Amino acid sequence: MAISQRIVADISRSSWIRKMFEEGAKRKAMYGADKVFDFSLGNPNLEPPAKFHEEIRKLVDDPAPGRHGYMPNAGYPETRQAVAEHVNSYTKAHLNGEDVIMTAGAGGGLNVILKTLLDPGDEVIIPKPYFVEYDFYIDNHQGKPVQVPVGEDFSLDLEAIAAAIGERTKAVLINYPNNPTGRVCSLQELNGLALLLSEHSSRLGRSIYLISDEPYRKIVFDDLEVPSVLDAYRDSLVVTSFSKDLSLPGERIGYIAVNPGITDKELISAGLVLANRILGFVNAPALMQRAIPNLLNQTVDVDAYRRKRDILCEGLAACGYRFVVPKGTFYLFPRTPIDDDVAFVRVLREENILVVPGSGFGGPGHMRIAFCVDDRVVENALPGFERAIKKV
């Protein structure tokens, strides 16, 4: 066989998200873009803030030499320090620049963390539904994903997590605000998880790490605040990116923030820096690193996403769909009116509405709607959603 058998198997179970996105491109070519309502991909439709364009123009016009050369694998020291101070503005963690590693997005950062932490056969617990690329990331480093259920309202099920912890558990991986549900973890839930992990770490005689994937931290609604993992649990690492809050997914810029109190901090930090290099990232993109320090307090217009959420939720509720209103992200994860979510997604496809089956996120009986689209796409799709629910 020309390629590895593992990759052949991975291709066959690869992301529903990309499959539906490709289907959308085909349908737009057939029927016209205005006749297809594509909610498949979490690709922000808002443009980056004006400040981003100002910074990029300034950096591109900078004649100083050496601006595009290598830098330390962990990133420019001044960028790392600026990020640390930004994190300190909403936590009590007291990071310094040495606690930050600049990465090629959150996906790159997660691979760096997993490469650093996992031995072959180590287990990573993930509440589901979840972003299923996590499975591939964990497999990249010979780990084993262990999925656990959540509550009906997508809240953490601490009993399920406790039951899943075993001798090979190395980490718990959480993502809040959550893709695909839009849920935000409460402080009470987070503190409960921290206590649980502390107790089991003591029992096992070693640390169970808590990894928090947070690219949607700033995309929250209704004056909600996202509690900090760094404040709740000592053996924690945060990974995030600027893909969503600055609408820069193609620029691949993010960072890892290591809790200053983490066990074996120096060894973990050295491992993260080495992994960043030997995984082939070498370093995060230089141009973006130089832009980020002046953009840390910038965001896209989050209220625009709140408006899209409200239009979508009001319209679907009127049609009879059932869902938990998302408190963050730009995703809605309603129940499908029949148990077979894949079959219902096909019904929607007949209306030229493209969504992703919940099965693709470990949440069968649901569908993910990415409402990071123009308002008119949301509004014009509602009659098709109504026709679809009446067909089943």
Buried (B, 14 or more C-beta within 10 A) or exposed (E): EEEEEEEEEEEEEBBBBEBBBEBBBEBBEEEEEEEBBBBBBBBBBBEBBEBBEEBBEEBEEEEEEEEEEEBBBBBBEEBBBBBBBBBBEBBEBEBEBBBBBBBBBBBBBBBBBBBBBBEEEBBBBBBBBBBBBBBBBBBBBEBBBBBBBBEEEBBBBBEBBBEBBEEBBBBBBBBBBBBBBBBBBBEEBBBBBBEBBBEBBEEEEEBBBBBBBBBBBBBBBEEEEBBBBBBBBBBBBBBBBBBBBBBBBEBBBBBBBBBBEBEEBEEBBEBBBBBBBEBEBEBBBBBBBBBBBBBBEBBBEBEBBBBBBBBBBEBBEEBEBEBBEBBBBBBBBBBBBEEBBBEBBEBBBEBBBBBBBBBBBBBBBBBBBBBBBEBEBBBBBBEBBBBBBEEE
